[in-house]
Amino acid sequence: MAQRLAIWGGFFVLLRLTRDFFFIGFMTFLFSYLALTIIGRAMSRLSPDRDRPVVRKLMTVALFLLAPLGLLVVGSIVGPRLIAEVQHLAGWVTDVSPTTATAGVLEQWIGPMEFRRAYHGPEDPKYREDFAEFQKKGVGGVQAYNDFPSIEAWVEGQFRKKFQQAEVERLRLELQREGTSSQSFTNWFLSKKYPALQEQARRVKPAAEDALLVRAAAGEPAEVALKGVRQSPTQLAGLQAEWIQYAVDQALPGLWRSPEYHKQLHETYDTMRLRRPSAIPYTFEQYQTLQRARAQGPAAFSQAFDAIQPKASESIAGAIQGDFEAARKHELFQRWWTTNAFAGFLRDQLENRLSGPIGEWLRKALSAFVDVPIDIGTALLLSFFICIDFPNLRAGFRGLRETWLRSVFDEIVPALADLGRLVARALIAQGLIALCNATMVFVALTMLGVEHEVLLATMTFVLCLIPTLGACIALVVISLFALLQFGGGVSLALKAAGAVTVVLIIESFVLSPRILGKMMELHPVLIVALLPVAQYFFGIWGLILAAPVSVYVINVIIFNRGLPGEHAHAPPAAG
């Protein structure tokens, strides 16, 4: 018993030490298992009586040429759209805080409720009094005025960030090509940097790294100091970076007034309006007119709005009444949002728990997503070398039984082989189910008009790798997206939730029984109970591997019986 504990203890310590490479190692194992299974079955058909090493190697090369090509084709189709949607979402959440988004959703319910509480109907004397006072102001387009910031954030949030990044990079490259011998660098040094150095020399004791330059500024003419700087590569590199940053900061305010910004924004706006004309009702020229008018206040916006969308004489009275009710609902909600105890609690929770830079988090998530293809490429390369020489590697590995590691081999290898087969089969089956779910979700969201459908479908695929719980999380996230997106709301959220529920029913009663079969003989309640524990100790990998590992522990270790479905699945053939 002590020897077994020592062997398994050492194995888990080794696994812990190599945790940073677990993703690559796991994907290498998964690709190798899948490739060896395909090659083994193909060889059993082509040459059932004897092994053909040359044919096996040719088949391995062909398989590993086609697999990356297929991944590249899928990536070229999905990748650009996915990155664009993540960038759009990151830009949007930069301009719209969680508190603002939550208030916008609640206003759809609380505003009408507070309005009904304040007025008993158009015949209410208080209603007539407030309506008459509103008419005297002559302010129209109230709902459009309240909704306009949402249009701005949805259209320009992502575009402004993307345009700024492209222009900043272009300007940096242009300045780097000019170099420190350019006239613009000279002008910056003489007019900006050198006077600042002189002021620093007069006021404070310079730091060690700035001492030479500050001392030069205290007693030398600017031209002499500049000549000395150009003879010091270290100081010159630092000044060049400072000059480039200064030039970029000076150029940023003018970016939004440049003709190129206007041109590209026009193209982006027309594309978005073509996709959702009901959510974006204005032409680009009308949008800019209203944008300028809104900066001048509700009265100016009302005049511009009436000029853009003139009303027939018979509909003026109804429009004024609609504006009055929209204005009062908004005012009553704002009062509730600032004075109600529950609203205050909710606002504090949002500001304290979700006050971080969500856009920055999304950009980091995008960076991590970009790293995934590199890790998968490394795993594919390792899998290729394993599969191309698998018979020799297996023979060499089995030779460990003839060494002093015999006890370790006999203890660990059979258990890991059984567990590895179960994990690989389970994940491949769950991956097929997740792919079917993601495809159905993408089609449903596209038909319903939910934005970021590629991102949400990809998220569904990843989440559905976690049995039971992943699909429930996907349902909640997709419903929130439909609720909070521009032009969304309760109706769209309910439709999206209904569509995802249909997908879950198809998974539970059609896909899982046919694809997983009896491989995962665990009750869904037990799976849901195990997932939080697995996530606490092992993170995301605990969520993904909890079900197959639990099946192995229950069937093999506790009840001492074979793996479920083992008779229906042969291990990967090696020859």
Secondary structure, DSSP 8 states (H G I E B T S, - for coil): -HHHHHHHHHHHHHHHHTGGGHHHHHHHHHHHHHHHHHHHHHHHHH-SSS--HHHHHHHHHHHHHHHHHHHHHHHHHHHHHHHHHHHHHHHHHHHS-HHHHHHHHHHHHHHHHHHHHH-S-TT-HHHHHHHHHHHHHT---HHHHHHHHHHHHHHHHHHHHHHHHHHHHHHHHHHHHH-TTSHHHHHHIIIIIHHHHHHHHHHS---GGGHHHHHHHHHS-HHHHHHHHHT-HHHHHHHHHHHHHHHHHHHHHHHTTSHHHHHHHHHHHHHHHHH-TTT--S-HHHHHHHHHHHTT-HHHHHHHHHHHS---GGGHHHHHHHHHHHHHHHHHHHHHHHH-HHHHHHHHHHHHHS-S-HHHHHHHHHHHHHHHHHHHHHHHHHHHHHHHTHHHHHHHHHGGGGSTTHHHHHHHHHHHHHHHHHHHHHHHHHHHHHHHHHHHHHHHHHHHT-S-HHHHHHHHHHHTTSTTHHHHHHHHHHHHHHHHSTT--HHHHHHHHHHHHHHHHHIIIIIHHHHTTTS----HHHHHHHHHHHHHHHHHHHHHHHHHHHHHIIIIIIS----TTGGG-------
